[in-house]
Amino acid sequence: MRELHRLRDAIAAPRPEDGAAAQRHLDQLTKPPGSLGRLEELARRLVEIRGGRAPAVDCPVIFTFAADHGVVQEGVSAYPQAVTAQMVENFLRGGAGVNVLARQARARVVVADFGVVTPLPARPGLVSRWVGNGTKNIAREAAMTRAQAVGAIEAGVALAEDAIAGGADLLGLGEMGIGNTTAASAVTAVITGARVEDVTGRGTGIDDATWRRKVDAVRRALEINRPDPDDGVDVLARVGGFEIGGLAGVALAGAAHRLPVVLDGFVATAGGLIASVIAPAARHYLLASHRSVEPGHAVALGHLGLAPYLDLGMRLGEGTGAAVFIHLARAAAHIYTEMATFKSAGVDGPRA
Amino acid sequence: MRELHRLRDAIAAPRPEDGAAAQRHLDQLTKPPGSLGRLEELARRLVEIRGGRAPAVDCPVIFTFAADHGVVQEGVSAYPQAVTAQMVENFLRGGAGVNVLARQARARVVVADFGVVTPLPARPGLVSRWVGNGTKNIAREAAMTRAQAVGAIEAGVALAEDAIAGGADLLGLGEMGIGNTTAASAVTAVITGARVEDVTGRGTGIDDATWRRKVDAVRRALEINRPDPDDGVDVLARVGGFEIGGLAGVALAGAAHRLPVVLDGFVATAGGLIASVIAPAARHYLLASHRSVEPGHAVALGHLGLAPYLDLGMRLGEGTGAAVFIHLARAAAHIYTEMATFKSAGVDGPRA
């Protein structure tokens, strides 16, 4: 917990004057003011996040954390639990969606086992931050102990700080875990106050009967566990997941180090929600890469005050939306640093 | 005209079986079916466009065509006409938005003068396809002769075919021309049948009084010129622009050569509309990179049956939206060609 207190104390809101200075620079570039729309808004936010420094996205890192979820016992997923470990193997061989999209974006992917049930032998490229043998079934009991919750968050913090020490300048959140949209629905319902049926979706693609079981499982998880919405660690411990805790830790570390933290889909955003309960100023460092088709995602982003940049009907997770977004962040950075000004290019401004 | 007839005869709709085969491949990749949303739809479209070949975006080229517009005499723009030539200079020095975004996307920008009023001395990097000394004022007479309209289109075809011969595998449309959103509004109103006030926007950022003048100028352009909506060359000649004609030519050449043609904003899409009147099957080769804030853009895209991939509040033109879209096209291509299949990765599919 000492680690979490240190981070929370280090996280402060960006200074508005940095954003205002960025806007003055953007308005001098050879384009009608505001005509690059959200790319300009993103450039301004990147400058604010970095404390006034010119934006750069030279060394993005995506954290793809994997763990299993006891709630699969309730029959809430279309896929068997073995797929979590199989997909980790796929990540390590570079064949998954996040690998392909991260390669294109020149982003490193940190693949970490936060609690996969199927044993994953140690090997190069696999980071073990095993917190437990999957969570307990949240429809019946707490997902994990409070000590495990703190451990998961602190493991995420440590991995992020390693990457930051190595030069990372943008942190993307990604995840894999059969059953983890059920945990994300529970976390989102608790923290946003939304109704369970409004934040529970089809995950990997379930039918109506499975969806009703999933809604019922989330309802029971909230009734039995009664998480405290003002205590992010409690929410994580009672209805979250190990990988969600790890991602909350990455978000806190990014905010403390004044780096952009890029949310992915619904599950990664649940990690962002937990981080924002632990340290409310952390939300200023979060960027919403895209809007997932999971209905709870828009609810969570709205609660965080974030508008997504992409809306491509994606619902894969893994960090795939964060990877695609890196191109937009780079575009914003390049506009800010490379475009000519009206003065330097000898271009007339609008008529007075 | 012989050239246009040759192209029109060469343009055929893609074969649906190529798209179906692409979908079968996409459904075998290690992700829940459809979970990459519009990136999958885009991959399928790229395969269809290429006649069944695996998609690749190795050599994208953006055509940024510039010309002036006599309708600026009506006081429809916030910027003086001299800015068209000044921005061409900016393109040639690499300082404009499209340069910055194209560099990031590893796209070549072809900058061509189709009829800029301020003389532009010849120099490396500037392609001269000068059709006339700016168009006439469409609020009073036809923009250009029919021969000039054909010449502009054929010049665009020739530039596109040069690029294709050099290996171009994606053609992006971009433009610069003070006053050209007024021409685009007229073209869009004629071809889509929409009301003038619904397809006339703020361009570079005009005030209410200027907007009313602009609407009035477009209305008079349609009344005086009475373009034939079933004759794309006539629409171009009466109310279009030289650069819009050139972009229509690029679109026709791309469709004839079975390459993806990426629209940019409102003005570039007016070129796409003209191409689709000349050769209706050309629309199958058009991709809508983004939705501009110009209100007529959504009307034009709807008429073409296209849904934009990005919605970033952009309204700069030049090809900037097309440049940003290249990253999405590459993402779609990489997903299609690089992701592991369930079988190759040993990942279980959904439970039966």
Boltz contact constraints between the chains, C-beta under 6 A:
constraints:
  - contact:
      token1: [A, 30]
      token2: [B, 90]
      max_distance: 6.0
  - contact:
      token1: [A, 30]
      token2: [B, 96]
      max_distance: 6.0
  - contact:
      token1: [A, 31]
      token2: [B, 97]
      max_distance: 6.0
  - contact:
      token1: [A, 31]
      token2: [B, 316]
      max_distance: 6.0
  - contact:
      token1: [A, 32]
      token2: [B, 204]
      max_distance: 6.0
  - contact:
      token1: [A, 32]
      token2: [B, 205]
      max_distance: 6.0
  - contact:
      token1: [A, 35]
      token2: [B, 315]
      max_distance: 6.0
  - contact:
      token1: [A, 35]
      token2: [B, 316]
      max_distance: 6.0
  - contact:
      token1: [A, 36]
      token2: [B, 314]
      max_distance: 6.0
  - contact:
      token1: [A, 36]
      token2: [B, 316]
      max_distance: 6.0
  - contact:
      token1: [A, 37]
      token2: [B, 312]
      max_distance: 6.0
  - contact:
      token1: [A, 37]
      token2: [B, 313]
      max_distance: 6.0
  - contact:
      token1: [A, 37]
      token2: [B, 314]
      max_distance: 6.0
  - contact:
      token1: [A, 38]
      token2: [B, 312]
      max_distance: 6.0
  - contact:
      token1: [A, 38]
      token2: [B, 313]
      max_distance: 6.0
  - contact:
      token1: [A, 78]
      token2: [B, 350]
      max_distance: 6.0
  - contact:
      token1: [A, 79]
      token2: [B, 350]
      max_distance: 6.0
  - contact:
      token1: [A, 80]
      token2: [B, 348]
      max_distance: 6.0
  - contact:
      token1: [A, 82]
      token2: [B, 348]
      max_distance: 6.0
  - contact:
      token1: [A, 83]
      token2: [B, 348]
      max_distance: 6.0
  - contact:
      token1: [A, 86]
      token2: [B, 347]
      max_distance: 6.0
  - contact:
      token1: [A, 90]
      token2: [B, 30]
      max_distance: 6.0
  - contact:
      token1: [A, 90]
      token2: [B, 340]
      max_distance: 6.0
  - contact:
      token1: [A, 90]
      token2: [B, 345]
      max_distance: 6.0
  - contact:
      token1: [A, 95]
      token2: [B, 340]
      max_distance: 6.0
  - contact:
      token1: [A, 95]
      token2: [B, 345]
      max_distance: 6.0
  - contact:
      token1: [A, 96]
      token2: [B, 30]
      max_distance: 6.0
  - contact:
      token1: [A, 97]
      token2: [B, 31]
      max_distance: 6.0
  - contact:
      token1: [A, 100]
      token2: [B, 334]
      max_distance: 6.0
  - contact:
      token1: [A, 100]
      token2: [B, 335]
      max_distance: 6.0
  - contact:
      token1: [A, 100]
      token2: [B, 338]
      max_distance: 6.0
  - contact:
      token1: [A, 100]
      token2: [B, 339]
      max_distance: 6.0
  - contact:
      token1: [A, 101]
      token2: [B, 331]
      max_distance: 6.0
  - contact:
      token1: [A, 104]
      token2: [B, 330]
      max_distance: 6.0
  - contact:
      token1: [A, 104]
      token2: [B, 334]
      max_distance: 6.0
  - contact:
      token1: [A, 204]
      token2: [B, 32]
      max_distance: 6.0
  - contact:
      token1: [A, 205]
      token2: [B, 32]
      max_distance: 6.0
  - contact:
      token1: [A, 312]
      token2: [B, 37]
      max_distance: 6.0
  - contact:
      token1: [A, 312]
      token2: [B, 38]
      max_distance: 6.0
  - contact:
      token1: [A, 313]
      token2: [B, 37]
      max_distance: 6.0
  - contact:
      token1: [A, 313]
      token2: [B, 38]
      max_distance: 6.0
  - contact:
      token1: [A, 314]
      token2: [B, 36]
      max_distance: 6.0
  - contact:
      token1: [A, 314]
      token2: [B, 37]
      max_distance: 6.0
  - contact:
      token1: [A, 315]
      token2: [B, 35]
      max_distance: 6.0
  - contact:
      token1: [A, 316]
      token2: [B, 31]
      max_distance: 6.0
  - contact:
      token1: [A, 316]
      token2: [B, 35]
      max_distance: 6.0
  - contact:
      token1: [A, 316]
      token2: [B, 36]
      max_distance: 6.0
  - contact:
      token1: [A, 324]
      token2: [B, 331]
      max_distance: 6.0
  - contact:
      token1: [A, 327]
      token2: [B, 327]
      max_distance: 6.0
  - contact:
      token1: [A, 330]
      token2: [B, 104]
      max_distance: 6.0
  - contact:
      token1: [A, 331]
      token2: [B, 101]
      max_distance: 6.0
  - contact:
      token1: [A, 331]
      token2: [B, 324]
      max_distance: 6.0
  - contact:
      token1: [A, 334]
      token2: [B, 100]
      max_distance: 6.0
  - contact:
      token1: [A, 334]
      token2: [B, 104]
      max_distance: 6.0
  - contact:
      token1: [A, 335]
      token2: [B, 100]
      max_distance: 6.0
  - contact:
      token1: [A, 338]
      token2: [B, 100]
      max_distance: 6.0
  - contact:
      token1: [A, 339]
      token2: [B, 100]
      max_distance: 6.0
  - contact:
      token1: [A, 340]
      token2: [B, 90]
      max_distance: 6.0
  - contact:
      token1: [A, 340]
      token2: [B, 95]
      max_distance: 6.0
  - contact:
      token1: [A, 345]
      token2: [B, 90]
      max_distance: 6.0
  - contact:
      token1: [A, 345]
      token2: [B, 95]
      max_distance: 6.0
  - contact:
      token1: [A, 347]
      token2: [B, 86]
      max_distance: 6.0
  - contact:
      token1: [A, 347]
      token2: [B, 90]
      max_distance: 6.0
  - contact:
      token1: [A, 348]
      token2: [B, 80]
      max_distance: 6.0
  - contact:
      token1: [A, 348]
      token2: [B, 82]
      max_distance: 6.0
  - contact:
      token1: [A, 348]
      token2: [B, 83]
      max_distance: 6.0
  - contact:
      token1: [A, 350]
      token2: [B, 78]
      max_distance: 6.0
  - contact:
      token1: [A, 350]
      token2: [B, 79]
      max_distance: 6.0
